Amino acid sequence: MKTALPILIIIIGLLAASCGENNLLPGGSGLIESTEVIVSAETAGKLEAIRFLEGDPINAGDTIGMIDTITVSLRLRQAQALKQAALTQLNVAALNREQSAYNFDLATKEYDRMMALIKSGSVNQQQYDRAENAYNLAGLAKKQADAAVDAARADLKKIEAEIALLEKQMNDCFPTAPIKGIVTDKFIDTGELVGVGAPFIKISRLDTVWIKVYLPPADLSKIKFGGQADIDPEDNGDIMHGTITWISSSAEFTPKNIQTKEARADLVYAVKITIANPDERLKIGMPVSVTIP
């Protein structure tokens, strides 16, 4: 009987421990990550300046650097000169149209007068034919003048479109940051030639960060999309809060960064938790623990 009592106590203790494990809240640990944006060149040329280095804070709209603007500037000045010439041509065409309309009005009146006179026998056929010919020529001149105005307007619109394109290329010489964050990579230096699509810098957003944890299938029924999660930075007990923003729809083997082969062999579901970080207290790569109540 004395031997049976300690064994019974051990069994009860194991059962209690087992029940306690089953009642553990879902969670895990991992490293803080952030949304990253790579800013690339939208035009080609020589990089004249870059204003941010790795680790520098950057705001949305900040100018990152400058690509050589000489070529596009000269082309823009040329296009602007062509625009002035096109405006002059349009003004001349408009004056010619006004003159042709005036001439056509006079020719019409003279033709109408001759038509009335020839019916009464006051003018001969030759006089009538001259008035009719002048009327027809004036009408043709008016149509040509109208067409010239339309052509001048089309030329002006074409040049204005070219100017708009060149102005965009000029703006592209001064790439700006699309988001606020920290510069975490710089891919090019002053003096290098860049092509369209060449990366400048990588910006990591810190006002909102996220962490991905991996849960066993048994824990999926305990969590929900949009649910709250508690974040403990470096297990210091200073709890922050996050929101479950993604739950994997399929199981996967535990990622290789898990240390033991036994744990890596388990099937788990990835869960992404997004955390507001307005004071940028959480840093990229910071280890944190996650509990999902």
Sine and cosine of phi, psi and omega as CSV:
sin_phi,cos_phi,sin_psi,cos_psi,sin_omega,cos_omega
0.00,0.00,-0.60,0.80,0.00,-1.00
-0.91,0.41,-0.55,0.83,0.00,-1.00
-0.96,0.28,-0.58,0.81,-0.06,-1.00
-0.93,0.38,-0.51,0.86,-0.07,-1.00
-0.91,0.42,-0.75,0.67,0.04,-1.00
-0.88,0.48,-0.61,0.79,0.01,-1.00
-0.90,0.45,-0.65,0.76,0.02,-1.00
-0.89,0.45,-0.65,0.76,0.01,-1.00
-0.90,0.44,-0.65,0.76,0.00,-1.00
-0.90,0.44,-0.69,0.73,-0.01,-1.00
-0.89,0.46,-0.69,0.72,0.02,-1.00
-0.88,0.47,-0.64,0.77,0.01,-1.00
-0.91,0.42,-0.65,0.76,0.02,-1.00
-0.91,0.42,-0.66,0.75,0.04,-1.00
-0.89,0.47,-0.67,0.74,0.00,-1.00
-0.90,0.44,-0.65,0.76,0.01,-1.00
-0.91,0.42,-0.64,0.77,0.02,-1.00
-0.89,0.46,-0.69,0.73,0.03,-1.00
-0.90,0.44,-0.63,0.78,0.00,-1.00
-0.90,0.45,-0.64,0.77,0.00,-1.00
-0.91,0.42,-0.62,0.78,-0.01,-1.00
-0.92,0.40,-0.41,0.91,-0.03,-1.00
-1.00,-0.06,0.05,1.00,0.01,-1.00
-0.90,0.43,0.61,-0.80,0.03,-1.00
-0.96,0.28,0.55,-0.84,0.05,-1.00
-0.89,0.46,0.50,-0.87,0.03,-1.00
0.18,-0.98,-0.23,-0.97,-0.01,-1.00
0.11,-0.99,-0.30,-0.95,0.00,-1.00
-0.62,-0.78,0.30,-0.95,-0.01,-1.00
-0.01,-1.00,-0.22,-0.97,-0.04,-1.00
-0.92,-0.40,0.61,-0.79,0.02,-1.00
-0.91,0.40,0.72,-0.70,0.08,-1.00
-0.81,-0.58,0.19,-0.98,-0.03,-1.00
-0.61,-0.79,0.29,-0.96,0.13,-0.99
-0.95,0.30,0.74,-0.67,-0.05,-1.00
-0.87,-0.49,0.65,-0.76,0.03,-1.00
-0.81,-0.59,0.80,-0.61,0.09,-1.00
-0.99,-0.14,0.86,-0.51,0.02,-1.00
-1.00,0.00,0.83,-0.56,-0.05,-1.00
-0.89,-0.45,0.33,-0.94,0.00,-1.00
-0.95,0.30,0.66,-0.75,0.08,-1.00
-0.97,-0.26,0.01,1.00,0.08,-1.00
-0.55,-0.83,0.29,-0.96,-0.05,-1.00
-0.97,-0.24,0.44,-0.90,0.04,-1.00
0.41,-0.91,-0.12,-0.99,0.01,-1.00
-1.00,0.03,0.73,-0.68,0.03,-1.00
-0.97,0.24,0.92,-0.39,-0.03,-1.00
-1.00,0.08,-0.51,0.86,-0.03,-1.00
-0.35,-0.94,0.52,-0.85,0.17,-0.99
-0.70,-0.71,0.72,-0.69,-0.25,-0.97
-0.96,-0.29,-0.02,1.00,-0.04,-1.00
-0.74,-0.67,0.61,-0.79,0.04,-1.00
-0.88,-0.47,0.16,-0.99,0.03,-1.00
-0.84,0.54,0.71,-0.70,0.02,-1.00
1.00,-0.05,-0.18,0.98,-0.01,-1.00
-0.97,0.23,0.66,-0.75,0.15,-0.99
-0.96,0.29,0.50,-0.87,-0.03,-1.00
-0.57,-0.82,0.61,-0.79,0.01,-1.00
-0.96,-0.27,0.43,-0.90,0.08,-1.00
-0.86,0.51,0.76,-0.65,-0.01,-1.00
1.00,-0.09,-0.20,0.98,0.04,-1.00
-0.90,0.43,0.64,-0.77,0.06,-1.00
-0.98,0.22,0.84,-0.55,-0.08,-1.00
-0.98,0.18,-0.63,0.77,-0.04,-1.00
-0.13,-0.99,-0.23,-0.97,-0.02,-1.00
-0.63,-0.77,0.77,-0.64,0.13,-0.99
-0.99,-0.11,0.54,-0.84,-0.02,-1.00
-0.73,0.69,0.80,-0.60,-0.08,-1.00
-0.95,-0.30,0.04,1.00,-0.14,-0.99
-0.88,0.48,-0.77,0.64,-0.07,-1.00
-0.88,0.47,-0.76,0.65,-0.04,-1.00
-0.93,0.38,-0.52,0.85,0.02,-1.00
-0.91,0.41,-0.67,0.74,0.03,-1.00
-0.91,0.42,-0.67,0.75,0.02,-1.00
-0.91,0.42,-0.58,0.82,0.02,-1.00
-0.92,0.38,-0.67,0.75,0.04,-1.00
-0.89,0.45,-0.63,0.78,0.04,-1.00
-0.89,0.45,-0.70,0.72,0.00,-1.00
-0.91,0.42,-0.60,0.80,0.02,-1.00
-0.92,0.39,-0.58,0.82,0.07,-1.00
-0.92,0.38,-0.64,0.77,0.05,-1.00
-0.90,0.43,-0.55,0.83,0.04,-1.00
-0.90,0.43,-0.67,0.74,0.04,-1.00
-0.88,0.47,-0.65,0.76,0.04,-1.00
-0.91,0.42,-0.63,0.78,0.01,-1.00
-0.92,0.39,-0.61,0.80,0.06,-1.00
-0.90,0.44,-0.66,0.75,0.04,-1.00
-0.89,0.46,-0.70,0.71,0.01,-1.00
-0.88,0.47,-0.61,0.80,0.03,-1.00
-0.92,0.40,-0.64,0.77,0.04,-1.00
-0.90,0.44,-0.67,0.74,0.03,-1.00
-0.89,0.45,-0.70,0.72,0.01,-1.00
-0.89,0.47,-0.62,0.78,0.02,-1.00
-0.91,0.42,-0.64,0.77,0.05,-1.00
-0.91,0.42,-0.67,0.74,0.04,-1.00
-0.89,0.46,-0.62,0.79,0.03,-1.00
-0.91,0.41,-0.66,0.76,0.03,-1.00
-0.89,0.46,-0.67,0.75,0.02,-1.00
-0.91,0.41,-0.66,0.75,-0.01,-1.00
-0.92,0.39,-0.59,0.81,0.04,-1.00
-0.91,0.42,-0.62,0.78,0.03,-1.00
-0.91,0.42,-0.71,0.71,0.01,-1.00
-0.90,0.44,-0.63,0.78,0.00,-1.00
-0.92,0.40,-0.61,0.79,0.03,-1.00
-0.89,0.45,-0.68,0.73,0.04,-1.00
-0.90,0.43,-0.69,0.72,-0.02,-1.00
-0.91,0.42,-0.58,0.82,0.02,-1.00
-0.91,0.41,-0.70,0.72,0.02,-1.00
-0.89,0.45,-0.67,0.74,0.00,-1.00
-0.92,0.40,-0.64,0.77,0.01,-1.00
-0.91,0.42,-0.68,0.74,0.03,-1.00
-0.89,0.46,-0.63,0.78,-0.01,-1.00
-0.92,0.40,-0.69,0.72,0.00,-1.00
-0.91,0.42,-0.59,0.81,0.02,-1.00
-0.89,0.45,-0.65,0.76,0.03,-1.00
-0.93,0.36,-0.62,0.78,-0.04,-1.00
-0.94,0.33,-0.61,0.79,-0.03,-1.00
-0.93,0.37,-0.49,0.87,0.05,-1.00
-0.92,0.38,-0.51,0.86,0.00,-1.00
-1.00,-0.01,-0.08,1.00,0.01,-1.00
0.99,0.14,0.24,0.97,-0.05,-1.00
-0.99,0.16,-0.36,0.93,0.04,-1.00
-0.78,-0.62,0.38,-0.92,0.02,-1.00
-1.00,0.00,0.08,-1.00,-0.06,-1.00
-0.91,0.42,-0.57,0.82,-0.01,-1.00
-0.90,0.45,-0.68,0.73,0.03,-1.00
-0.90,0.44,-0.65,0.76,0.03,-1.00
-0.91,0.42,-0.67,0.74,-0.02,-1.00
-0.89,0.45,-0.63,0.78,0.04,-1.00
-0.89,0.46,-0.67,0.74,0.01,-1.00
-0.91,0.41,-0.64,0.77,0.02,-1.00
-0.91,0.41,-0.67,0.75,0.01,-1.00
-0.89,0.45,-0.69,0.73,0.03,-1.00
-0.89,0.46,-0.62,0.79,0.04,-1.00
-0.89,0.45,-0.72,0.70,0.00,-1.00
-0.91,0.42,-0.66,0.75,0.02,-1.00
-0.91,0.41,-0.64,0.77,0.03,-1.00
-0.90,0.43,-0.62,0.78,0.05,-1.00
-0.90,0.43,-0.65,0.76,0.04,-1.00
-0.91,0.42,-0.67,0.74,0.02,-1.00
-0.89,0.46,-0.61,0.79,0.02,-1.00
-0.91,0.43,-0.68,0.74,0.03,-1.00
-0.90,0.44,-0.65,0.76,0.03,-1.00
-0.90,0.43,-0.64,0.77,0.02,-1.00
-0.91,0.41,-0.65,0.76,0.06,-1.00
-0.88,0.47,-0.68,0.73,0.01,-1.00
-0.90,0.43,-0.61,0.79,0.01,-1.00
-0.90,0.44,-0.63,0.78,0.05,-1.00
-0.90,0.44,-0.70,0.72,0.02,-1.00
-0.88,0.47,-0.66,0.75,0.01,-1.00
-0.91,0.42,-0.66,0.75,0.01,-1.00
-0.90,0.43,-0.62,0.78,0.05,-1.00
-0.91,0.42,-0.65,0.76,0.02,-1.00
-0.90,0.44,-0.67,0.75,0.04,-1.00
-0.88,0.47,-0.66,0.75,0.00,-1.00
-0.90,0.44,-0.69,0.73,0.01,-1.00
-0.90,0.45,-0.62,0.78,0.03,-1.00
-0.89,0.46,-0.70,0.71,0.00,-1.00
-0.92,0.38,-0.62,0.78,0.03,-1.00
-0.90,0.44,-0.60,0.80,0.07,-1.00
-0.91,0.41,-0.63,0.77,0.05,-1.00
-0.90,0.44,-0.65,0.76,0.04,-1.00
-0.90,0.44,-0.68,0.74,0.03,-1.00
-0.87,0.50,-0.65,0.76,0.03,-1.00
-0.90,0.43,-0.69,0.73,0.00,-1.00
-0.92,0.39,-0.60,0.80,0.05,-1.00
-0.91,0.43,-0.61,0.79,0.09,-1.00
-0.90,0.44,-0.68,0.73,0.04,-1.00
-0.88,0.47,-0.59,0.81,0.06,-1.00
-0.90,0.43,-0.70,0.71,0.04,-1.00
-0.89,0.45,-0.58,0.82,0.01,-1.00
-0.91,0.41,-0.33,0.94,0.06,-1.00
-0.95,0.32,-0.18,0.98,0.00,-1.00
-0.82,-0.57,0.96,0.29,-0.06,-1.00
-0.88,0.48,0.60,-0.80,-0.03,-1.00
-0.86,-0.51,0.34,-0.94,-0.01,-1.00
-0.98,0.21,0.76,-0.65,0.01,-1.00
-0.99,0.15,-0.35,0.94,-0.03,-1.00
-0.66,-0.75,0.26,-0.97,0.12,-0.99
-1.00,0.03,0.64,-0.77,0.01,-1.00
0.10,-1.00,-0.50,-0.86,0.01,-1.00
-0.85,-0.53,0.68,-0.74,0.08,-1.00
-0.96,0.26,0.90,-0.44,-0.04,-1.00
-0.96,-0.28,-0.20,0.98,0.07,-1.00
-0.45,-0.89,0.58,-0.82,0.12,-0.99
-0.80,-0.59,0.82,-0.58,-0.17,-0.99
-0.97,-0.26,-0.09,1.00,-0.10,-0.99
-0.53,-0.85,0.43,-0.90,-0.02,-1.00
-0.85,-0.52,0.33,-0.94,0.03,-1.00
-0.84,0.55,0.69,-0.72,0.02,-1.00
0.99,-0.15,-0.28,0.96,0.00,-1.00
-0.99,0.16,0.47,-0.88,0.09,-1.00
-1.00,0.07,0.71,-0.71,0.00,-1.00
-0.88,-0.47,0.54,-0.84,0.09,-1.00
-0.95,-0.32,0.22,-0.98,0.04,-1.00
-0.87,0.49,0.79,-0.61,-0.01,-1.00
1.00,-0.06,-0.11,0.99,0.02,-1.00
-0.93,0.37,0.73,-0.68,-0.04,-1.00
-0.96,0.29,0.63,-0.78,0.08,-1.00
-0.99,-0.11,-0.92,0.39,-0.06,-1.00
-0.62,-0.79,0.28,-0.96,0.13,-0.99
-0.92,-0.38,0.76,-0.65,0.01,-1.00
-0.93,-0.38,0.78,-0.62,0.05,-1.00
-0.96,-0.28,0.80,-0.61,-0.02,-1.00
-0.99,0.16,0.77,-0.64,-0.05,-1.00
-0.92,-0.40,-0.21,0.98,0.00,-1.00
-0.95,0.33,-0.35,0.94,0.12,-0.99
-0.66,-0.75,0.83,-0.56,-0.01,-1.00
-0.83,-0.56,0.04,-1.00,-0.01,-1.00
-0.47,-0.88,0.28,-0.96,0.05,-1.00
-0.64,-0.77,0.54,-0.84,0.03,-1.00
-0.90,-0.43,0.81,-0.59,0.07,-1.00
-0.88,-0.48,0.29,-0.96,-0.07,-1.00
-0.84,-0.54,0.83,-0.56,-0.09,-1.00
-0.90,-0.43,0.58,-0.82,0.09,-1.00
-0.94,0.33,0.36,-0.93,-0.04,-1.00
-0.81,0.59,-0.56,0.83,-0.05,-1.00
-0.90,0.44,-0.40,0.91,-0.05,-1.00
-1.00,0.04,-0.21,0.98,-0.06,-1.00
-0.90,0.45,-0.55,0.83,-0.02,-1.00
-0.95,0.31,-0.22,0.98,-0.04,-1.00
-1.00,-0.07,-0.10,0.99,-0.04,-1.00
-0.82,-0.57,0.23,-0.97,0.04,-1.00
-0.50,-0.86,0.44,-0.90,0.04,-1.00
-0.88,0.47,0.75,-0.67,-0.05,-1.00
1.00,0.04,-0.05,1.00,0.01,-1.00
-0.95,0.30,0.27,-0.96,-0.04,-1.00
-1.00,-0.01,0.51,-0.86,0.09,-1.00
-0.73,-0.68,0.56,-0.83,0.05,-1.00
-0.99,-0.14,0.75,-0.67,-0.05,-1.00
-0.91,-0.41,0.82,-0.57,0.00,-1.00
-0.91,-0.42,0.99,-0.17,-0.01,-1.00
-0.90,0.43,0.86,-0.50,0.08,-1.00
0.82,0.57,0.45,0.90,0.06,-1.00
0.83,0.56,0.62,0.78,-0.01,-1.00
-0.99,-0.10,0.05,1.00,0.06,-1.00
0.99,0.12,-0.06,1.00,0.01,-1.00
-1.00,0.00,1.00,-0.04,-0.21,-0.98
-0.98,0.22,0.69,-0.73,0.18,-0.98
-0.90,-0.44,0.16,-0.99,-0.07,-1.00
-0.83,-0.56,0.59,-0.81,0.04,-1.00
-0.71,-0.71,0.05,-1.00,-0.04,-1.00
-0.80,-0.61,0.69,-0.73,0.05,-1.00
-0.96,0.29,0.91,-0.41,-0.07,-1.00
-0.93,-0.38,-0.06,1.00,0.04,-1.00
-0.28,-0.96,0.69,-0.72,0.09,-1.00
-0.77,-0.63,0.82,-0.58,-0.03,-1.00
-0.87,0.50,0.62,-0.78,0.01,-1.00
-1.00,0.01,-0.10,0.99,0.00,-1.00
-0.65,-0.76,0.49,-0.87,-0.02,-1.00
-0.98,0.19,0.42,-0.91,0.07,-1.00
-0.59,-0.81,0.30,-0.95,0.09,-1.00
-0.96,0.29,0.56,-0.83,-0.02,-1.00
-0.80,0.60,0.73,-0.68,-0.05,-1.00
-0.83,0.56,0.38,-0.92,-0.10,-1.00
-0.93,0.37,-0.28,0.96,0.01,-1.00
-0.96,0.28,-0.15,0.99,0.18,-0.98
-0.95,0.31,0.70,-0.72,-0.25,-0.97
-0.95,0.31,-0.68,0.73,-0.15,-0.99
-1.00,-0.06,0.56,-0.83,0.04,-1.00
-0.90,0.43,-0.55,0.83,-0.01,-1.00
-0.89,0.45,-0.70,0.71,0.00,-1.00
-0.93,0.38,-0.59,0.81,-0.01,-1.00
-0.92,0.39,-0.38,0.93,-0.03,-1.00
-0.98,0.19,-0.21,0.98,-0.04,-1.00
-0.97,0.23,0.53,-0.85,0.12,-0.99
-1.00,0.02,0.76,-0.65,-0.05,-1.00
-0.67,-0.74,0.18,-0.98,0.06,-1.00
-0.89,-0.45,0.73,-0.68,0.02,-1.00
-0.98,0.18,0.66,-0.75,0.02,-1.00
-0.75,-0.66,0.81,-0.59,0.00,-1.00
-0.98,-0.20,0.74,-0.67,-0.01,-1.00
-0.85,-0.52,0.84,-0.54,-0.01,-1.00
-0.99,-0.15,0.68,-0.73,-0.11,-0.99
-0.79,-0.61,0.81,-0.59,0.12,-0.99
-0.93,0.37,0.74,-0.68,-0.10,-1.00
-0.67,-0.75,0.82,0.57,-0.13,-0.99
-0.88,0.47,-0.51,0.86,0.01,-1.00
-1.00,-0.02,0.09,1.00,0.02,-1.00
0.83,0.56,0.58,0.82,0.02,-1.00
-0.93,0.36,-0.62,0.78,0.03,-1.00
-0.99,0.11,0.77,-0.64,-0.03,-1.00
-0.95,-0.33,0.42,-0.91,0.01,-1.00
-0.88,0.48,0.75,-0.66,0.00,-1.00
1.00,0.05,-0.04,1.00,0.00,-1.00
-0.94,0.34,0.76,-0.65,0.05,-1.00
-0.97,0.24,0.70,-0.72,0.02,-1.00
-0.65,-0.76,0.37,-0.93,0.12,-0.99
-0.96,-0.29,0.57,-0.82,-0.06,-1.00
-0.81,-0.58,0.73,-0.69,0.12,-0.99
-0.79,-0.62,0.73,-0.68,-0.01,-1.00
-0.94,-0.34,0.97,-0.23,-0.09,-1.00
-0.96,0.30,0.00,0.00,0.00,0.00
